[in-house]
Amino acid sequence: MIDLRGKFFNKPVVELTLSNVYVSPNNNIKRVQKDLVTIGEGVLTKDSLRQILRQKNHKIVGLLKCNPKTSIEHISNDQVNYDFFTELFNLADIEWDDTPNFLSGFNELIVIQKYLGGKTKRNNHKKNTTRKK
């Protein structure tokens, strides 16, 4: 007999999926990049998030956290809270609540980044317009 009890008990989040969605200036999705990120004690710190998200010519326009949190009591009573997504409005430490083991693969941070275009340096130096005779 297979023991399924361990799958239904909440455990701290130690790993999550980071999905970068890159959007063009005309709001078309250009590509999606997924990476596994290890976090400590259910918290992704602001500093580690900044290191991960360093992209030139991109601006973060959206953060969406997916954290399925429920308990064995809610599952057995058919009272599961399906409100897994949270929109984040600023870059700060992000906490993940404990998740049932069988739902741990759904812990995800979705980052929407918009391409700003290549910025070129402008030459603001005056050109010497005097001519030698």
C-alpha positions in Angstrom: 0.0 0.0 0.0 1.3 3.5 -0.9 1.4 6.0 1.8 0.0 9.3 0.4 -0.2 11.2 3.7 3.2 12.9 3.1 1.9 14.4 -0.2 -1.0 16.3 1.5 0.9 18.0 4.4 2.3 21.5 4.0 6.0 21.9 3.7 8.1 25.1 3.4 8.8 26.3 -0.1 12.5 25.7 -1.0 12.4 25.8 -4.8 10.2 27.7 -7.3 10.0 28.4 -11.0 10.9 31.8 -12.2 9.3 32.6 -15.5 10.5 35.6 -17.4 8.0 36.7 -20.1 9.6 39.1 -22.5 7.2 41.5 -24.3 8.0 43.7 -27.3 7.2 47.4 -27.4 4.0 46.6 -29.3 2.9 44.2 -26.5 3.6 40.9 -28.3 5.1 38.1 -26.3 8.6 37.5 -27.8 9.8 34.6 -25.5 9.4 32.9 -22.2 12.3 31.7 -20.2 11.8 29.4 -17.2 14.4 28.7 -14.5 14.4 26.8 -11.2 15.4 29.0 -8.3 16.3 27.8 -4.8 15.1 30.1 -2.0 15.8 30.0 1.8 13.1 29.6 4.4 10.2 30.4 2.0 11.5 33.9 1.2 13.0 35.2 -2.1 15.0 38.3 -1.0 14.9 41.6 -2.9 18.7 41.5 -3.5 18.7 37.9 -5.0 15.7 38.8 -7.2 17.6 41.9 -8.5 20.6 39.7 -9.3 18.4 37.2 -11.2 16.5 39.9 -13.1 19.4 42.0 -14.4 18.5 42.6 -18.0 19.7 45.5 -20.1 17.1 47.4 -22.1 14.2 45.8 -20.3 11.7 47.2 -17.8 9.7 45.1 -15.3 6.1 45.9 -16.0 4.5 43.1 -13.9 5.1 40.6 -11.1 2.7 37.7 -10.5 3.2 35.2 -7.6 1.6 31.7 -7.8 1.5 30.1 -4.3 -1.0 27.2 -3.9 -1.7 27.2 -0.2 -4.2 25.0 1.3 -4.4 22.4 4.1 -5.4 18.7 4.3 -8.5 19.8 6.3 -9.7 22.0 3.4 -9.0 19.3 0.8 -10.9 16.7 2.8 -13.9 19.0 3.3 -13.9 20.2 -0.4 -13.2 23.8 0.7 -10.1 24.4 -1.3 -9.1 28.0 -1.7 -8.3 28.4 -5.4 -7.0 31.9 -5.1 -3.3 31.0 -5.8 -2.2 34.1 -7.7 -1.1 37.4 -6.2 -0.2 40.5 -8.2 2.9 42.2 -6.7 3.3 46.0 -7.1 6.8 46.6 -5.9 10.2 44.9 -5.8 10.6 43.7 -2.2 11.2 40.4 -0.3 8.6 37.9 -1.5 7.3 35.3 1.0 5.8 32.0 0.0 3.4 30.2 2.4 3.9 26.5 3.1 2.5 24.4 0.3 1.2 20.8 0.2 3.9 18.6 -1.2 1.9 17.5 -4.3 1.3 21.2 -5.3 4.9 22.3 -4.7 5.7 22.3 -8.5 3.2 25.1 -9.0 5.1 27.6 -6.9 6.1 30.2 -9.4 7.1 33.9 -9.9 6.1 35.3 -13.3 8.0 38.4 -14.3 6.8 40.4 -17.3 9.5 42.5 -18.8 9.1 44.9 -21.7 11.8 45.6 -24.2 12.7 49.3 -24.3 14.8 49.3 -27.4 18.4 49.8 -27.9 19.6 53.0 -26.5 22.5 54.7 -28.3 24.8 57.2 -26.9 24.4 60.6 -28.4 27.5 62.6 -29.1 26.9 66.0 -27.5 30.4 67.3 -28.3 30.5 70.3 -30.6 32.2 69.7 -33.8 35.0 72.0 -34.9 33.5 73.8 -37.8 36.4 76.2 -38.4 38.3 75.4 -41.6 41.9 75.7 -42.1 42.9 77.8 -45.1 
